[in-house]
Amino acid sequence: MFHHVKELQFNARVSKPDPKFARLLLEQFGGGNGELKAAMQYFVQAFSARQPYPKLYDMLMDIAAEEFSHLEIVGATITMLLGPINGELKQAFEDSGLKEMVSGGSASRDALVHQALMNPQFFVLSGGGPTVTDCNGNPWSGSFVNANGDPTVDLRSDIAAESRAKIVYEYLLQFTDDQYVQESLRFLMTREISHFQMFSAHLDQIQPNFPPGILQGDARFTHTYFNMSNGASARGPWNQGQGPWAKGEWTYVEDPIGAVRESNGLTNFQQTAPMSNQEMDEVGKKLGKQRYQEISKAVPKSTNQWSAYPQTGLESPRKAS
């Protein structure tokens, strides 16, 4: 159940209209890295976590709700940046002065028309409010949402989403001189950093969490780096020494063409992981059984109920009422 609180989470303000920046800010309203994408991604991910992982569900729903709050801040800021456009557009039979509002009094109506043509829906259809598009008028799409139903995969997607949203705000800050708008953008950018940390902390609590999912991979290739370019090659912890595993080191293949030919298309390639395929399969089976038990124990076989009334704990009720 959602309850709308009239006060914004952060006191959004603008010092003057700026429709050009309002259009840029649409990227964080209906763009692929914006607040609506984040809210819907965490909201959708939460459903599969509700019963087996109630703590994860709680965090995802909290952050999704905050992202909707941020969407409201962005939408409010866009509307204020558009100023009295909605009223001016009602002056259908008058020279309404819209061009002065948009350009500060120096540009012609042709300039406004040019701006509108760059994103016709923003001015012509929105009537002074945000549209569910990016800054170029491309509509928001459910394909922006990444939800795979595995906590280690979804949380990594969320960490990446917060990283992209943070850098968009970082760039947007360079396109406005409005102190009030900058304050709002800095708040929103900082919350992306906080969410990044929350997702990272929860991922660390899931052990084991590497590799993502259940299957452990093929022992011939998990610890292998192929040098796929000629000339000088960079070396570092991504291709030498110990990688992200508890055991084993990188095997660096200097000549991948020769290795492919000598191993009959890598089918006879030597094992590089410290465990055999059989041992890795056993790890995968054990982890699969663990995840299965976590889910099956939490989901009733017959009548199921999502919430208790009142819901005083995190878990779903064990018996439907």
Sequence and secondary structure as in RCSB ss.txt:
>XXXX:A:sequence
MFHHVKELQFNARVSKPDPKFARLLLEQFGGGNGELKAAMQYFVQAFSARQPYPKLYDMLMDIAAEEFSHLEIVG
ATITMLLGPINGELKQAFEDSGLKEMVSGGSASRDALVHQALMNPQFFVLSGGGPTVTDCNGNPWSGSFVNANGD
PTVDLRSDIAAESRAKIVYEYLLQFTDDQYVQESLRFLMTREISHFQMFSAHLDQIQPNFPPGILQGDARFTHTY
FNMSNGASARGPWNQGQGPWAKGEWTYVEDPIGAVRESNGLTNFQQTAPMSNQEMDEVGKKLGKQRYQEISKAVP
KSTNQWSAYPQTGLESPRKAS
>XXXX:A:secstr
     SS SS    SS  HHHHHHHTHHHHSTTSHHHHHHHHHHHHHHHTTT HHHHHHHHHHHHHHHHHHHHHH
HHHHHHTTTHHHHHT TTS   HHHHHHTTSS HHHHHHHHHHSHIIIIITSSS  SB TTS B  GGG    S 
HHHHHHHHHHHHHHHHHHHHHHGGG   HHHHHHHHHHHHHHHHHHHHHHHHHHHSSS  SSSS    TTTTTEE
E  SSSS   STTTSSB SSSS B EEES HHHHHHHTTTTTT    SSS HHHHHHHHHHHHHHHHHHHHHHS 
SSS  S  SS  SSS  SS  
